[in-house]
Amino acid sequence: MYHNVVTTASRTSRPPGRPASATREEVVALARQAFLAGERVDIQSIAAQLKLSRASIYRWFGSRDGVLGAVLAGEFESLIERADARRRESGARRILSVLDRVNRWMAGNEPFRQYFENEPLAGLRILTSSDGPVQPRILVAVEQLITRAEEQDGYTPQLERSLLAYSLVRLGEAFLYQDNVTGLRGDVDRLHQVQTALLGIDPPGN
């Protein structure tokens, strides 16, 4: 009886017209699989595999950019969480360490690099637009990281939390991506120096 209740509830919670076997999460999972394999994310192929129409996917994500954005934002959020779980530092150094791991992943990850080389214009638009599918979620993730450093480590930011998060994210974009839309710049060492200063951390040797 309990099983039947759960099954009925789960079905009625789905938007009308969505097949019981298809979810937003499955769309993202298939897109992520293609992305990590270095393949082009093909919405028609994903729709066919899930027995959906492309229109259904576009209703959920708005566009192909929305699907890619969901994949990229999810990767960044997961990486921030994993890096923070493994960190040994506290306070401002904790934030710096986590962001440095993320920045180096972005600069050195082969699927990410290949995607950016194949679709540089779309890549910049998806990753850096303030109203796009990625930047708002990354801002939230970095602000949550700062909050944890405050609450768990007693860290006191030199800037308002939201402004600090925005500055750290935008600095990352400036140093990692080419302004002339030719791909990744990957200048992680200089980015590390600037983020160190922004967080009020004395550089080595001081």
BELDAVEN-V551891 format. One record per run of one state. SS is the DSSP state (@ for helix, = for strand, . for the rest). FROM is the first residue (numbers start at 1). TO is the last residue. If there is no record, write none. Layout:
BEGIN
SS/FROM/TO  SS/FROM/TO
END
This chain:
BEGIN
./1/1  @/2/12  ./13/23  @/24/36  ./37/42  @/43/49  ./50/53  @/54/61  ./62/63  @/64/86  ./87/90  @/91/108  ./109/109  @/110/118  ./119/119  @/120/128  ./129/134  @/135/153  ./154/160  @/161/176  =/177/177  ./178/183  =/184/184  ./185/187  @/188/198  ./199/206
END
